[in-house]
Amino acid sequence: MELKITLGDGKKVSTEIGGHVITTDQPSKYGGDDSAPAPFDLFLASIATCAGFFVQSYCNNKGIDSTGIDLTMTTKDDAKSKKVIGFVTTIHLPPSVPAEAHAAIRRAAAQCTVKKTIMAQPEFVIETEVRTQ
């Protein structure tokens, strides 16, 4: 898979992926216009929405009405370094979801591909290339 990244005005950066364009910006305190999510915000959203997708898929496959189900995700931050050291995803279920499905729904959320990729500790390679015109 290839993503094409273009640099915009100010602190804006866009990515073209699968026929979609996602634009990011930085908050005002970092010199941006705060016109779009910051890249780190999209990183967090990708984890949370991936978990949500797996919960939704599980409910659809098992005939469980997903109305009223939502998720929240919070970060666990190291007080000293201020770095993120963990993530807590909470799946909020309405009373209509049978108690015997709760554990399976948690397992479904844990199947998130984004989470699994992060946990596999992929290699990051940064290269430069001079364009020939």
DRENGUZA-851956 format. One record per atom (N, C-alpha, C): atom name; x, y, z. Coordinates in steps of 0.2 Angstrom, whole numbers, plus 5000, padded with zeros to 4 digits. Each point is the difference from the previous one (the first is absolute). Example, Ala and Ser with C-alpha at 12.3 -4.5 7.8 and 13.67 -1.06 7.14 Angstrom:
BEGIN
- N | 5066 | 4972 | 5039
- CA | 4996 | 5006 | 5000
- C | 5004 | 5006 | 5000
- N | 4998 | 5005 | 4996
- CA | 5004 | 5006 | 5001
- C | 4996 | 5005 | 5003
***
This chain:
BEGIN
- N | 5004 | 4994 | 5000
- CA | 4996 | 5006 | 5000
- C | 5004 | 5006 | 5000
- N | 4999 | 5005 | 4996
- CA | 5003 | 5006 | 5000
- C | 4996 | 5006 | 5001
- N | 5002 | 5005 | 5004
- CA | 4997 | 5006 | 5002
- C | 5004 | 5005 | 4997
- N | 4996 | 5005 | 4998
- CA | 5004 | 5006 | 4997
- C | 4999 | 5006 | 5005
- N | 5005 | 5003 | 5002
- CA | 4999 | 5005 | 5005
- C | 5003 | 5007 | 4997
- N | 4996 | 5005 | 5001
- CA | 5001 | 5007 | 4997
- C | 5000 | 5005 | 5006
- N | 5005 | 5004 | 4999
- CA | 5000 | 5006 | 5005
- C | 4996 | 5006 | 4998
- N | 4996 | 5002 | 5004
- CA | 4996 | 5006 | 4999
- C | 5002 | 5006 | 5003
- N | 4995 | 5005 | 5000
- CA | 5002 | 5006 | 5003
- C | 5001 | 5000 | 5008
- N | 5004 | 5004 | 5003
- CA | 5000 | 5000 | 5007
- C | 5003 | 4993 | 5003
- N | 4996 | 4997 | 5004
- CA | 5002 | 4994 | 5003
- C | 4996 | 4994 | 4997
- N | 4996 | 5001 | 4994
- CA | 4996 | 4995 | 4998
- C | 5004 | 4995 | 4996
- N | 4998 | 4994 | 5000
- CA | 5003 | 4994 | 4997
- C | 4994 | 4996 | 4998
- N | 5000 | 4997 | 4993
- CA | 4994 | 4996 | 4998
- C | 5003 | 4993 | 4998
- N | 4996 | 4995 | 5000
- CA | 5002 | 4994 | 4998
- C | 4994 | 4997 | 4995
- N | 5003 | 4998 | 4995
- CA | 4995 | 4996 | 4995
- C | 5001 | 4993 | 5001
- N | 4994 | 4997 | 5001
- CA | 5000 | 4993 | 5002
- C | 4993 | 4997 | 4997
- N | 5001 | 4995 | 4996
- CA | 4994 | 4996 | 4997
- C | 4995 | 5005 | 4997
- N | 5002 | 5005 | 4997
- CA | 4995 | 5005 | 4997
- C | 4997 | 5005 | 5005
- N | 5003 | 5000 | 5006
- CA | 4997 | 5005 | 5005
- C | 5006 | 5004 | 5001
- N | 4998 | 5007 | 5002
- CA | 5006 | 5004 | 5003
- C | 4998 | 5002 | 5007
- N | 5005 | 4999 | 5004
- CA | 4999 | 5002 | 5007
- C | 5005 | 5005 | 5002
- N | 4998 | 5006 | 5002
- CA | 5004 | 5006 | 5002
- C | 5001 | 5000 | 5007
- N | 5006 | 5002 | 5002
- CA | 5001 | 5001 | 5007
- C | 5003 | 5007 | 5001
- N | 4999 | 5003 | 5006
- CA | 5003 | 5006 | 5002
- C | 5002 | 5000 | 5007
- N | 5004 | 5005 | 5002
- CA | 5002 | 5000 | 5007
- C | 4995 | 5005 | 5004
- N | 5000 | 4999 | 5007
- CA | 4996 | 5004 | 5004
- C | 5004 | 5007 | 5000
- N | 4996 | 5005 | 5001
- CA | 5002 | 5007 | 5000
- C | 5007 | 5001 | 5005
- N | 5000 | 4996 | 5005
- CA | 5006 | 5001 | 5005
- C | 5006 | 4998 | 4997
- N | 4999 | 4996 | 4994
- CA | 5006 | 4997 | 4996
- C | 5001 | 5004 | 4994
- N | 4997 | 5005 | 4999
- CA | 5000 | 5004 | 4994
- C | 4996 | 4999 | 4994
- N | 4995 | 4995 | 5001
- CA | 4995 | 4998 | 4995
- C | 4994 | 5004 | 5001
- N | 4995 | 4999 | 4995
- CA | 4994 | 5003 | 5000
- C | 4995 | 4996 | 5004
- N | 5001 | 4994 | 5002
- CA | 4996 | 4995 | 5003
- C | 4993 | 4999 | 4996
- N | 5002 | 5000 | 4993
- CA | 4994 | 4999 | 4996
- C | 4999 | 4992 | 4998
- N | 5004 | 4996 | 5003
- CA | 4999 | 4993 | 4999
- C | 5003 | 4996 | 5006
- N | 4999 | 4994 | 5001
- CA | 5003 | 4996 | 5005
- C | 5008 | 5000 | 4999
- N | 5004 | 5000 | 5005
- CA | 5007 | 4999 | 5000
- C | 5001 | 4993 | 4998
- N | 5006 | 4998 | 4997
- CA | 5002 | 4993 | 4998
- C | 4999 | 4996 | 5006
- N | 5002 | 5002 | 5006
- CA | 5000 | 4995 | 5006
- C | 4993 | 4999 | 5002
- N | 4995 | 5005 | 4999
- CA | 4993 | 4999 | 5001
- C | 4997 | 4994 | 4995
- N | 5003 | 5000 | 4994
- CA | 4998 | 4995 | 4995
- C | 5002 | 4993 | 5002
- N | 5006 | 5000 | 5003
- CA | 5003 | 4994 | 5002
- C | 4996 | 4997 | 5006
- N | 4998 | 5004 | 5005
- CA | 4995 | 4998 | 5005
- C | 4994 | 4998 | 4997
- N | 4997 | 5004 | 4996
- CA | 4993 | 4998 | 4997
- C | 5001 | 4993 | 4996
- N | 5005 | 4999 | 4997
- CA | 5001 | 4994 | 4996
- C | 4999 | 4994 | 5004
- N | 5003 | 5000 | 5006
- CA | 5000 | 4995 | 5005
- C | 4993 | 4999 | 5002
- N | 4997 | 5005 | 5002
- CA | 4993 | 5000 | 5003
- C | 4995 | 4998 | 4995
- N | 5000 | 5003 | 4994
- CA | 4995 | 4998 | 4995
- C | 5001 | 4993 | 4997
- N | 5006 | 4997 | 5001
- CA | 5002 | 4993 | 4998
- C | 4996 | 4996 | 5005
- N | 5001 | 5001 | 5006
- CA | 4997 | 4996 | 5005
- C | 4992 | 5000 | 4999
- N | 4998 | 5006 | 4999
- CA | 4992 | 5001 | 4999
- C | 4998 | 4996 | 4994
- N | 5004 | 5000 | 4994
- CA | 4998 | 4996 | 4995
- C | 5000 | 4992 | 5001
- N | 5004 | 4998 | 5004
- CA | 5000 | 4993 | 5002
- C | 4994 | 4998 | 5005
- N | 4998 | 5005 | 5004
- CA | 4994 | 4999 | 5005
- C | 4994 | 5000 | 4995
- N | 5000 | 5005 | 4996
- CA | 4994 | 5000 | 4995
- C | 4999 | 4994 | 4996
- N | 5006 | 4997 | 4997
- CA | 5000 | 4994 | 4996
- C | 4997 | 4994 | 5004
- N | 5003 | 5000 | 5007
- CA | 4998 | 4994 | 5004
- C | 4992 | 5001 | 5001
- N | 4998 | 5006 | 5002
- CA | 4993 | 5000 | 5001
- C | 4996 | 4998 | 4994
- N | 5002 | 5003 | 4994
- CA | 4996 | 4998 | 4994
- C | 5000 | 4993 | 4999
- N | 5006 | 4997 | 5001
- CA | 5000 | 4992 | 4998
- C | 4996 | 4996 | 5005
- N | 4999 | 5003 | 5006
- CA | 4997 | 4996 | 5005
- C | 4993 | 5002 | 5001
- N | 4997 | 5005 | 4996
- CA | 4994 | 5002 | 5000
- C | 4998 | 5004 | 5006
- N | 5005 | 5004 | 5003
- CA | 4999 | 5004 | 5006
- C | 4999 | 5007 | 4998
- N | 4995 | 5003 | 5002
- CA | 4999 | 5007 | 4998
- C | 5005 | 5005 | 5003
- N | 5003 | 5003 | 4996
- CA | 5006 | 5004 | 5002
- C | 4998 | 5008 | 5002
- N | 4993 | 5001 | 4999
- CA | 4998 | 5006 | 5002
- C | 5001 | 5002 | 5008
- N | 5003 | 5005 | 5001
- CA | 5002 | 5002 | 5007
- C | 5007 | 4998 | 5002
- N | 5003 | 4996 | 4996
- CA | 5007 | 4998 | 5001
- C | 5005 | 5006 | 4998
- N | 5004 | 5002 | 5004
- CA | 5005 | 5005 | 4998
- C | 5007 | 4998 | 5004
- N | 5005 | 5003 | 4998
- CA | 5006 | 4999 | 5003
- C | 5004 | 5006 | 5002
- N | 5004 | 5000 | 5005
- CA | 5004 | 5006 | 5002
- C | 5007 | 4997 | 5001
- N | 5005 | 5004 | 4998
- CA | 5007 | 4998 | 5001
- C | 5003 | 5006 | 5004
- N | 5004 | 4998 | 5005
- CA | 5004 | 5005 | 5003
- C | 5008 | 4997 | 5000
- N | 5004 | 5005 | 5000
- CA | 5007 | 4998 | 5000
- C | 5003 | 5000 | 5008
- N | 5004 | 4996 | 5001
- CA | 5004 | 4999 | 5006
- C | 5006 | 5004 | 4999
- N | 5002 | 5005 | 5003
- CA | 5006 | 5004 | 4999
- C | 5005 | 4999 | 5006
- N | 5006 | 5000 | 4999
- CA | 5005 | 5000 | 5005
- C | 5001 | 5007 | 5002
- N | 4999 | 5001 | 5007
- CA | 5000 | 5007 | 5003
- C | 5006 | 5003 | 4999
- N | 5006 | 4997 | 5000
- CA | 5007 | 5003 | 5000
- C | 5001 | 5002 | 4992
- N | 5000 | 4995 | 4996
- CA | 5001 | 5002 | 4993
- C | 4995 | 5003 | 4996
- N | 4994 | 4999 | 5002
- CA | 4994 | 5002 | 4997
- C | 4998 | 4996 | 4993
- N | 5004 | 4995 | 4999
- CA | 4999 | 4995 | 4995
- C | 4994 | 4995 | 5001
- N | 4997 | 4998 | 4995
- CA | 4994 | 4995 | 5000
- C | 5003 | 4994 | 5001
- N | 4998 | 4996 | 5006
- CA | 5003 | 4994 | 5001
- C | 4994 | 4994 | 5000
- N | 4994 | 5002 | 4998
- CA | 4995 | 4995 | 5000
- C | 4993 | 5003 | 4997
- N | 4996 | 4996 | 4999
- CA | 4993 | 5002 | 4997
- C | 4995 | 4996 | 5004
- N | 4994 | 5003 | 5002
- CA | 4995 | 4997 | 5003
- C | 4994 | 5001 | 4996
- N | 4997 | 4995 | 4997
- CA | 4994 | 5000 | 4996
- C | 4994 | 4997 | 5004
- N | 4995 | 5004 | 5001
- CA | 4994 | 4998 | 5004
- C | 4994 | 4999 | 4995
- N | 4997 | 4995 | 4999
- CA | 4994 | 4999 | 4996
- C | 4994 | 5000 | 5005
- N | 4996 | 5005 | 4998
- CA | 4994 | 5002 | 5004
- C | 4994 | 4996 | 4996
- N | 4997 | 4996 | 5004
- CA | 4995 | 4995 | 4998
- C | 4993 | 5002 | 5003
- N | 4995 | 5000 | 4996
- CA | 4993 | 5001 | 5003
- C | 4998 | 4993 | 5003
- N | 4995 | 5001 | 5005
- CA | 4998 | 4994 | 5003
- C | 4997 | 4994 | 4996
- N | 4998 | 5002 | 4994
- CA | 4998 | 4995 | 4995
- C | 5005 | 4995 | 4997
- N | 5006 | 5002 | 5001
- CA | 5006 | 4995 | 4998
- C | 5000 | 4995 | 5006
- N | 4999 | 4993 | 4998
- CA | 5001 | 4995 | 5005
- C | 5007 | 5000 | 5003
- N | 4999 | 4999 | 5007
- CA | 5007 | 4999 | 5004
- C | 5004 | 4995 | 4997
- N | 4998 | 4995 | 4997
- CA | 5004 | 4994 | 4998
- C | 5004 | 5003 | 4994
- N | 4998 | 5005 | 4997
- CA | 5004 | 5003 | 4994
- C | 5005 | 5005 | 5001
- N | 5000 | 5002 | 5006
- CA | 5005 | 5005 | 5002
- C | 5007 | 4998 | 4999
- N | 5002 | 4994 | 5002
- CA | 5007 | 4998 | 4999
- C | 5002 | 4999 | 4993
- N | 4995 | 4998 | 4996
- CA | 5002 | 4999 | 4993
- C | 5000 | 5007 | 4996
- N | 4996 | 5004 | 5003
- CA | 5001 | 5007 | 4997
- C | 5007 | 5003 | 5001
- N | 5002 | 4999 | 5006
- CA | 5007 | 5003 | 5002
- C | 5005 | 4996 | 4996
- N | 4999 | 4994 | 4999
- CA | 5005 | 4996 | 4996
- C | 5000 | 5002 | 4993
- N | 4994 | 5002 | 4997
- CA | 4999 | 5003 | 4993
- C | 5004 | 5006 | 5000
- N | 4999 | 5005 | 5005
- CA | 5004 | 5006 | 4999
- C | 5007 | 4999 | 5000
- N | 5003 | 4995 | 5004
- CA | 5007 | 4999 | 5000
- C | 5003 | 4997 | 4994
- N | 4996 | 4998 | 4995
- CA | 5002 | 4998 | 4994
- C | 5002 | 5006 | 4995
- N | 5000 | 5006 | 5002
- CA | 5001 | 5006 | 4996
- C | 5007 | 4999 | 4997
- N | 5000 | 5001 | 4993
- CA | 5006 | 4999 | 4996
- C | 5005 | 5006 | 5002
- N | 4997 | 5006 | 5001
- CA | 5005 | 5005 | 5002
- C | 5004 | 4998 | 5006
- N | 4996 | 4998 | 5005
- CA | 5004 | 4998 | 5007
- C | 5005 | 4994 | 4998
- N | 4998 | 4995 | 4996
- CA | 5004 | 4995 | 4999
- C | 5006 | 5002 | 4996
- N | 5000 | 5005 | 4996
- CA | 5005 | 5002 | 4996
- C | 5005 | 5004 | 5005
- N | 4998 | 5004 | 5004
- CA | 5004 | 5004 | 5005
- C | 5003 | 4995 | 5005
- N | 4997 | 4995 | 5002
- CA | 5003 | 4995 | 5005
- C | 5005 | 4995 | 4996
- N | 5000 | 5000 | 4994
- CA | 5005 | 4996 | 4996
- C | 5006 | 5004 | 4999
- N | 5000 | 5006 | 5002
- CA | 5006 | 5005 | 5000
- C | 5003 | 5000 | 4993
- N | 4997 | 5002 | 4995
- CA | 5002 | 5001 | 4993
- C | 5006 | 5004 | 5000
- N | 5004 | 4999 | 4995
- CA | 5006 | 5004 | 4998
- C | 4998 | 5006 | 4997
- N | 5003 | 5006 | 5002
- CA | 4999 | 5006 | 4996
- C | 5006 | 5002 | 4996
- N | 5000 | 5001 | 4994
- CA | 5006 | 5002 | 4996
- C | 4998 | 5007 | 4997
- N | 5005 | 5004 | 5000
- CA | 4999 | 5007 | 4997
- C | 5006 | 5001 | 4995
- N | 4998 | 5001 | 4994
- CA | 5004 | 5001 | 4995
- C | 5000 | 5007 | 4996
- N | 5005 | 5002 | 4997
- CA | 4999 | 5006 | 4995
- C | 5001 | 4998 | 4993
- N | 4997 | 5003 | 4996
- CA | 5001 | 4999 | 4992
- C | 5000 | 5006 | 4997
- N | 5005 | 5001 | 4995
- CA | 5000 | 5006 | 4996
- C | 4996 | 4999 | 4994
- N | 4995 | 5004 | 4999
- CA | 4996 | 4999 | 4994
- C | 5004 | 5002 | 4993
- N | 4999 | 4996 | 4995
- CA | 5002 | 5002 | 4994
- C | 4994 | 5003 | 4996
- N | 5002 | 5005 | 4996
- CA | 4994 | 5004 | 4997
- C | 4999 | 4997 | 4994
***
